[in-house]
Protein backbone atom coordinates (compact mmCIF):
# COMPACT_ATOMS: atom_id res chain seq x y z
CA UNK A 1 0.00 0.00 0.00
CA UNK A 2 1.30 3.45 -0.96
CA UNK A 3 0.89 6.32 1.52
CA UNK A 4 0.97 9.91 0.24
CA UNK A 5 2.05 12.84 2.38
CA UNK A 6 2.63 16.58 2.28
CA UNK A 7 3.95 16.74 5.82
CA UNK A 8 6.40 13.85 6.13
CA UNK A 9 9.97 15.15 6.32
CA UNK A 10 12.06 14.55 3.21
CA UNK A 11 15.82 14.51 3.71
CA UNK A 12 18.30 15.51 1.01
CA UNK A 13 19.81 12.01 0.86
CA UNK A 14 16.33 10.48 0.42
CA UNK A 15 15.59 12.93 -2.40
CA UNK A 16 18.91 12.16 -4.09
CA UNK A 17 18.18 8.43 -3.79
CA UNK A 18 14.72 8.70 -5.41
CA UNK A 19 16.15 10.90 -8.16
CA UNK A 20 18.68 8.16 -8.91
CA UNK A 21 16.08 5.38 -8.75
CA UNK A 22 13.81 7.31 -11.13
CA UNK A 23 16.50 8.28 -13.70
CA UNK A 24 16.02 12.04 -13.02
CA UNK A 25 19.49 12.12 -11.46
CA UNK A 26 21.07 12.63 -14.87
CA UNK A 27 19.35 16.06 -15.01
CA UNK A 28 19.60 17.09 -11.35
CA UNK A 29 22.58 18.21 -9.19
CA UNK A 30 22.74 14.99 -7.16
CA UNK A 31 26.47 15.49 -6.53
CA UNK A 32 25.74 18.81 -4.80
CA UNK A 33 23.95 18.00 -1.51
CA UNK A 34 23.78 21.68 -0.52
CA UNK A 35 21.90 22.51 -3.72
CA UNK A 36 19.56 19.54 -3.23
CA UNK A 37 18.88 20.64 0.38
CA UNK A 38 18.10 24.17 -0.86
CA UNK A 39 15.79 22.76 -3.54
CA UNK A 40 13.82 20.98 -0.82
CA UNK A 41 13.87 23.88 1.65
CA UNK A 42 12.64 26.39 -0.92
CA UNK A 43 9.92 24.30 -2.54
CA UNK A 44 6.41 25.56 -1.85
CA UNK A 45 4.72 22.19 -2.18
CA UNK A 46 6.13 18.69 -1.92
CA UNK A 47 4.00 15.55 -2.13
CA UNK A 48 5.69 12.25 -1.36
CA UNK A 49 4.73 8.61 -1.87
CA UNK A 50 5.93 5.97 0.58
CA UNK A 51 5.73 2.21 0.86
CA UNK A 52 6.41 1.83 4.57
CA UNK A 53 9.65 3.70 5.19
CA UNK A 54 10.74 3.55 1.54
CA UNK A 55 10.29 6.70 -0.53
CA UNK A 56 8.93 5.60 -3.91
CA UNK A 57 7.85 8.92 -5.41
CA UNK A 58 7.96 12.68 -5.06
CA UNK A 59 6.36 15.70 -6.72
CA UNK A 60 8.23 18.92 -5.84
CA UNK A 61 6.73 22.25 -6.91
CA UNK A 62 7.28 25.99 -6.76
CA UNK A 63 3.98 27.90 -6.75
CA UNK A 64 1.96 30.96 -5.78
CA UNK A 65 -1.08 28.64 -5.25
CA UNK A 66 -3.27 30.95 -7.36
CA UNK A 67 -2.03 31.51 -10.88
CA UNK A 68 0.75 29.04 -11.62
CA UNK A 69 2.59 26.06 -10.22
CA UNK A 70 5.84 24.79 -11.68
CA UNK A 71 6.11 21.05 -11.07
CA UNK A 72 9.88 20.98 -11.05
CA UNK A 73 10.38 17.32 -10.14
CA UNK A 74 8.16 14.31 -10.63
CA UNK A 75 10.18 11.24 -9.69
CA UNK A 76 8.91 7.69 -9.24
CA UNK A 77 11.19 4.76 -8.48
CA UNK A 78 11.60 2.84 -11.76
CA UNK A 79 10.47 -0.35 -9.99
CA UNK A 80 7.18 1.33 -9.04
CA UNK A 81 6.37 3.03 -12.33
CA UNK A 82 3.19 2.20 -14.28
CA UNK A 83 1.23 1.76 -11.04
CA UNK A 84 -0.42 5.21 -11.03
CA UNK A 85 1.92 6.76 -8.45
CA UNK A 86 2.99 9.65 -10.69
CA UNK A 87 -0.61 10.32 -11.66
CA UNK A 88 -1.65 10.33 -7.99
CA UNK A 89 1.22 12.64 -7.01
CA UNK A 90 0.01 15.07 -9.68
CA UNK A 91 -3.62 14.70 -8.59
CA UNK A 92 -2.72 15.44 -4.97
CA UNK A 93 -0.59 18.42 -6.03
CA UNK A 94 -3.45 19.86 -8.09
CA UNK A 95 -5.90 19.34 -5.22
CA UNK A 96 -3.79 21.65 -3.04
CA UNK A 97 -3.71 24.46 -5.62
CA UNK A 98 -6.30 27.12 -6.30
CA UNK A 99 -8.95 26.15 -8.84
CA UNK A 100 -7.51 28.56 -11.45
CA UNK A 101 -3.88 27.59 -10.86
CA UNK A 102 -2.16 26.14 -13.93
CA UNK A 103 0.29 23.26 -13.49
CA UNK A 104 3.40 23.70 -15.65
CA UNK A 105 6.36 21.37 -16.18
CA UNK A 106 9.29 20.62 -18.42
CA UNK A 107 9.22 16.95 -19.39
CA UNK A 108 12.29 14.77 -19.26
CA UNK A 109 12.98 13.51 -22.80
CA UNK A 110 11.99 9.92 -21.95
CA UNK A 111 8.76 11.09 -20.28
CA UNK A 112 7.43 13.40 -22.98
CA UNK A 113 4.93 10.82 -24.22
CA UNK A 114 3.58 10.24 -20.68
CA UNK A 115 2.20 13.70 -19.98
CA UNK A 116 -0.34 13.93 -22.83
CA UNK A 117 -1.82 10.63 -21.62
CA UNK A 118 -2.64 12.14 -18.22
CA UNK A 119 -4.14 15.42 -19.43
CA UNK A 120 -1.23 17.79 -20.08
CA UNK A 121 -1.20 19.81 -23.29
CA UNK A 122 2.05 20.63 -25.05
CA UNK A 123 2.79 24.35 -25.07
CA UNK A 124 4.53 25.67 -28.21
CA UNK A 125 6.34 28.63 -26.67
CA UNK A 126 8.20 27.54 -23.54
CA UNK A 127 11.70 28.97 -23.23
CA UNK A 128 14.66 28.33 -20.96
CA UNK A 129 17.36 30.96 -20.37
CA UNK A 130 20.76 29.21 -20.33
Secondary structure, 3 states (H helix, E strand, C coil): CCEEECCCCCCHHHHHHHHHHHCHHHHCCCCCHHHHHHHHHCCCEEEEEEECCEEEEEEEEEECCCCEEEEEEEEECHHHCCCCHHHHHHHHHHHCCCCCCEEECCCCHHHHHHHHHCCCCCCCCCCCCC
